[in-house]
Amino acid sequence: MTQPHIIIAAGGTGGHMFPAQALSEAMLRKGWRVTLSTDPRGARYTGGFSHAVEIRQVSSATFTRGGLLARLAVPFRILGGVFTATTRMMREKPDIVVGFGGYPTIPAMAAAWILRRPRMLHEQNGVLGRVNRAFAKRVDAVACGTWPTELPAGVKGQHTGNPVRAAILERAAATYTPPGDWPMSLVVFGGSQGARILSDNVPAAIALLPEPLRDRLRVTQQARKEDVERVTQAYDEMGLRAEVTPFINDMPEKLAEAQLVIARGGASSVADGAVIGRPMIIVPLAAAVRDEQTANARGPVDAGGAIMMPESQLTPQSLATCIETVLTQPEAATRMSQAMLSVAVPDATERLVALVETLAGAE
C-alpha cells in the first residue's frame, strides 16, 4: 500500500507554524509522509518539527514589506512559486493539501485547486486572514480554531479548535496553584510585533504593586532583543527576580507554573493558556488589520477566564490594578483557571486529523 502523503503549507509566523507542527506530528504517528511548504521566515520555526518532515522553501512574498521594486516583483515571485508547486504536485499527487495561512500558503493551495487535489484550510483566528479568505471558497473545508469565526458569505466552517504543540498538550489541565503568601510566577509574552508595549508597561505596573505582593513575584518576560537590557534593568532596580529573554524556550513549563499570564491575543497564545488553564490578561494588538486578536480573546473573556485590556486603556496603573486583583483573590483566580479550561479544545489536533482523513478518503 502506498504511503499516504500530506502537504502542509504555512506562513512565517508562530501563529501559523505551531498548529502546522501539531498536525505534522499527528500525521507522522499515523504513518503518513509529511511535507511542509514554507518560506525563509517560516523556516525559522522548523526547529521543533520532526526530522522526518520534508521541508521545502517556496518562492513567495508579501506586499507589506520592502520597497516599491520589491512589491512590484511580488506577483511574479508568487506565480513562480505556483508554477513550481503545480509541476511537482502533478508528479506527487498528494492525498491532501492543508493550508494554515500566510503568503507561503498561496503556491500549494493554488496548485491543489488547479489540479483538484483534496484541500482544506485551517484558520487560527476569529477573523480569516487575507490568504485564507482568498481561498475559502476554493477548498473542500475550512477548519476554525476560534469559534465563532467570521467567514465569507456562503462558506461554512467546522470548529476544530487550535492544535497545540505536544509539549503544551503534555501540560494540559496542569494543577493550578492559586495565588497566596508564597512565591508566585507571572509570565509575560507578546510576539515579535507586540512585545514592546508590554516591555514598556509591565515593569512599570509591577513597580506600582504593594511591596509585599511584589516581593513574592518572579517574572518570566519575552522582550524584543533591543529591549531586553532595559527591561532587565527595570526589574533589577526593584530587586525582583526576573528572566527576560527574546524567546521563552520552556514555555509549557513556565505556563504550568504561572499564577497569571499577560499576553497578546494571538490564537496560539490563547489556545496554549486555555489548554493549560491559566488566568490571563489579554492585550489585543491594536495594529492588527482585522482586529482578530480581540475576536480571539472574546471566548475566554466571556467565560470569565481572562481580562481583556485594549491598548487604549493600557497604562501601568490600570495594569497594576488588574494584576493585584487576580493575585490577591485566590478563589477568583482559581475560577478563572477553570473558566480557561472550559473554552479549551485539547483534542483540536484529533479533530483536525479526522477531517484530514475524511477529505483524503473522499477523493
C-alpha positions in Angstrom: 0.0 0.0 0.0 1.3 3.4 -1.0 2.2 5.7 2.0 -0.4 8.5 2.1 1.1 12.0 1.6 0.0 15.3 3.1 1.4 18.7 2.1 1.2 21.3 4.9 1.6 24.9 3.8 2.2 27.6 6.4 3.5 31.1 6.6 6.3 32.7 8.5 4.8 33.3 12.0 4.4 31.1 15.0 0.7 31.5 14.8 0.7 29.6 11.6 3.6 27.3 12.2 2.8 25.9 15.7 -0.6 24.4 14.6 1.1 23.1 11.5 3.7 21.4 13.6 1.0 19.8 15.7 -0.7 18.4 12.7 2.6 17.2 11.2 3.4 15.3 14.5 0.0 13.6 14.4 0.1 12.6 10.8 3.6 11.1 11.2 2.4 9.0 14.0 -0.3 7.7 11.7 2.3 6.7 9.1 1.8 9.5 6.6 4.5 11.1 4.6 4.6 14.8 5.6 5.9 17.7 3.5 6.0 21.2 4.9 5.9 24.1 2.4 7.0 27.4 3.8 9.3 30.4 3.2 12.6 31.5 4.8 10.7 33.3 7.6 8.7 30.1 8.3 11.8 28.0 8.2 13.0 29.8 11.4 10.2 27.9 13.2 11.0 24.5 11.9 13.4 23.5 14.6 10.6 21.8 16.5 9.5 19.8 13.5 10.4 16.1 13.3 13.4 15.3 11.1 11.0 13.0 9.2 9.2 16.1 7.8 10.4 17.1 4.4 10.8 20.9 4.5 10.5 22.8 1.2 11.1 26.5 0.9 8.8 28.1 -1.8 9.0 31.3 -3.7 6.6 33.7 -2.1 6.5 37.2 -0.8 4.3 39.8 1.0 3.0 43.1 -0.3 3.6 44.7 3.1 7.4 44.5 3.2 10.2 46.1 1.1 10.4 49.0 -1.3 8.4 49.7 -4.4 10.5 47.4 -6.7 10.2 44.5 -4.2 6.5 44.9 -4.1 6.2 45.1 -7.9 8.1 41.8 -8.0 5.7 40.0 -5.6 3.2 38.8 -8.1 5.9 37.3 -10.3 7.5 35.5 -7.4 4.2 34.1 -6.3 3.4 33.0 -9.9 6.8 31.3 -10.0 6.0 29.5 -6.7 2.7 28.4 -8.1 4.2 27.0 -11.3 6.9 25.1 -9.3 4.3 23.7 -6.8 1.9 22.7 -9.6 4.5 20.8 -11.6 5.8 19.0 -8.5 2.2 18.2 -7.4 1.4 16.7 -10.8 4.2 14.2 -10.1 3.5 13.5 -6.5 -0.3 13.6 -6.4 -0.6 14.2 -2.6 -3.6 12.8 -0.9 -4.5 16.2 0.6 -3.1 19.7 0.9 -3.7 21.7 4.1 -3.1 25.4 4.3 -2.6 27.3 7.6 -2.4 30.8 6.2 0.3 33.3 5.3 1.7 34.1 1.8 3.7 30.8 1.5 0.3 29.0 1.6 -0.6 30.5 -1.8 1.6 28.3 -4.1 0.5 25.0 -2.5 -3.2 25.9 -2.3 -3.3 27.3 -5.8 -1.6 24.2 -7.2 -4.1 22.0 -5.3 -7.0 24.0 -6.7 -5.7 23.8 -10.3 -5.1 20.1 -10.0 -8.3 19.5 -8.0 -6.5 17.7 -5.2 -8.3 17.4 -1.9 -7.6 20.6 0.1 -8.6 22.4 3.2 -7.7 25.4 5.3 -7.2 25.9 9.0 -7.8 29.4 10.3 -6.5 30.1 13.7 -8.1 33.4 14.4 -11.7 34.6 14.8 -11.3 36.5 11.5 -9.9 35.0 8.3 -6.5 36.2 7.2 -6.1 37.6 3.7 -4.8 34.4 2.1 -7.3 32.1 3.8 -10.1 34.5 2.8 -9.0 34.4 -0.8 -9.1 30.5 -0.9 -12.1 30.0 1.4 -14.5 29.3 -1.5 -12.0 27.2 -3.3 -11.4 24.5 -0.8 -13.3 21.4 0.5 -13.4 22.5 4.1 -12.5 25.4 6.4 -11.4 24.3 9.9 -11.8 27.0 12.5 -9.6 27.3 15.5 -11.5 30.1 17.2 -15.3 29.9 17.4 -17.2 31.6 16.1 -15.1 32.6 13.2 -16.2 35.4 10.8 -16.5 33.7 7.4 -17.3 34.9 3.9 -20.9 34.6 2.7 -21.6 31.0 1.6 -18.7 29.5 3.4 -19.4 27.1 6.3 -16.7 26.4 8.9 -16.1 23.4 11.1 -14.9 24.1 14.7 -11.8 22.0 15.3 -10.1 24.4 17.8 -6.4 25.3 17.5 -3.9 22.4 17.7 -1.2 23.0 20.3 2.3 21.5 20.3 2.8 18.2 22.0 4.8 19.8 24.8 1.8 22.1 25.6 -0.6 19.2 25.5 1.6 17.2 28.0 0.8 20.0 30.5 -3.0 20.1 29.7 -5.0 21.0 32.8 -1.9 21.0 34.9 -2.8 21.6 38.6 -3.2 25.3 39.3 -1.6 26.7 42.4 -3.7 29.7 43.4 -2.0 33.0 44.5 -1.1 33.2 48.1 1.5 34.0 50.7 4.3 32.2 48.8 6.4 32.8 45.6 4.2 33.4 42.6 5.0 33.3 38.9 4.0 35.8 36.3 4.6 35.0 32.6 4.6 37.8 30.0 4.8 37.4 26.2 3.8 39.3 23.2 5.3 38.0 20.0 7.7 39.9 17.7 5.1 42.5 16.7 3.6 43.1 20.1 6.2 42.7 22.8 7.3 46.3 23.1 4.2 47.7 24.6 4.4 45.0 27.3 8.0 45.9 27.9 7.0 49.5 28.4 4.1 48.8 30.7 4.6 45.6 32.7 7.7 46.5 34.7 6.2 49.9 35.4 3.0 48.3 36.6 4.8 45.8 38.8 6.6 48.8 40.4 3.2 50.1 41.5 2.2 46.9 43.3 2.2 46.8 47.1 5.7 45.9 48.2 4.7 42.6 50.0 3.0 41.4 46.8 5.8 42.5 44.5 8.4 40.8 46.7 6.6 37.4 46.2 6.7 37.7 42.4 9.1 36.1 39.9 8.7 37.2 36.3 9.4 35.5 33.0 9.0 38.0 30.2 9.6 37.9 26.5 11.0 41.1 25.1 12.4 42.2 21.8 16.2 41.8 21.7 16.7 45.6 21.7 14.5 45.9 24.9 16.0 43.0 27.0 18.6 45.2 28.7 16.3 48.0 29.8 13.6 45.6 30.9 16.1 43.6 32.9 17.5 46.7 34.5 13.9 47.8 35.5 13.4 44.6 37.4 16.9 44.7 38.9 16.2 48.1 40.3 13.2 46.7 42.1 15.2 43.8 43.4 12.8 41.5 41.6 13.7 38.0 40.3 13.2 38.1 36.6 14.1 36.2 33.4 13.9 38.5 30.4 14.5 36.9 27.0 13.7 37.3 23.3 12.3 33.8 23.2 10.9 31.6 26.1 12.2 28.2 25.2 10.5 26.3 28.1 7.1 27.9 27.6 5.0 24.8 28.6 6.8 24.6 31.9 6.6 28.3 32.6 2.8 28.4 31.8 2.2 25.4 34.1 4.0 27.2 36.9 2.3 30.5 36.4 -0.4 32.1 38.7 -1.1 34.7 36.0 -0.2 35.2 32.3 -0.1 38.5 30.5 -0.1 38.1 26.7 -1.2 39.4 23.4 -4.3 37.8 21.8 -2.6 35.6 19.2 -4.6 32.5 18.6 -1.8 30.1 19.6 -1.2 32.2 22.8 -4.8 32.0 23.8 -5.0 28.3 22.9 -1.9 27.5 25.0 -3.2 29.4 28.0 -6.6 27.7 27.7 -5.3 24.2 27.4 -3.1 24.5 30.4 -5.7 26.6 32.2 -4.2 29.8 33.4 -5.8 33.1 34.2 -4.9 35.7 31.6 -4.8 39.4 31.0 -5.0 39.7 27.2 -3.9 42.9 25.4 -5.0 42.6 21.8 -2.7 44.0 19.2 -4.3 47.3 18.1 -2.4 47.3 14.8 -4.0 44.0 13.7 -5.8 45.0 10.5 -8.8 42.8 11.1 -8.8 43.2 14.9 -8.6 39.4 15.0 -6.9 39.4 18.4 -10.0 40.9 20.0 -12.0 38.2 18.4 -9.6 35.6 19.8 -9.9 36.9 23.3 -13.7 37.1 23.3 -14.4 33.5 24.3 -12.1 33.3 27.3 -13.2 36.8 28.5 -16.9 35.9 28.1 -16.3 32.6 30.1 -14.6 34.6 32.9 -11.1 33.1 32.4 -9.4 36.3 31.1 -9.4 40.0 31.4 -9.2 41.9 28.1 -7.4 45.3 28.2 -7.4 47.2 24.9 -4.2 49.1 24.2 -6.2 52.4 24.5 -6.8 51.5 28.2 -3.4 50.1 28.9 -1.4 52.1 31.5 0.9 51.0 34.2 -1.8 51.9 36.8 -4.6 50.0 35.0 -2.4 47.0 34.5 -1.2 47.1 38.2 -4.8 47.1 39.3 -5.6 44.0 37.2 -2.5 42.2 38.4 -3.3 42.9 42.0 -7.0 41.9 41.6 -6.0 38.5 40.3 -3.1 37.8 42.6 -4.9 38.8 45.9 -8.0 36.8 45.3 -7.1 33.1 45.2 -10.7 31.8 44.9 -11.4 34.1 42.0 -8.1 33.2 40.3 -9.0 29.5 40.6 -12.3 30.1 39.0 -10.5 32.0 36.2 -8.3 28.9 35.7 -11.3 26.6 35.5 -13.0 29.0 33.1 -10.0 29.0 30.8 -10.1 25.2 30.7 -13.8 25.3 29.8 -13.0 27.1 26.5 -10.0 24.9 25.7 -10.1 22.3 22.9 -7.4 19.9 23.9 -8.4 17.4 21.2 -8.1 20.0 18.4 -5.4 18.0 16.7 -7.5 14.9 16.7 -10.5 16.8 15.3 -8.3 18.2 12.5 -6.8 14.8 11.8 -10.2 13.3 11.5 -11.2 16.0 9.0 -8.0 15.5 7.0 -8.6 11.7 6.8 -12.2 12.2 5.8 -11.3 14.5 2.9 -8.4 12.5 1.8 -10.5 9.4 1.7 -13.2 11.1 -0.3 -11.1 11.5 -3.3 
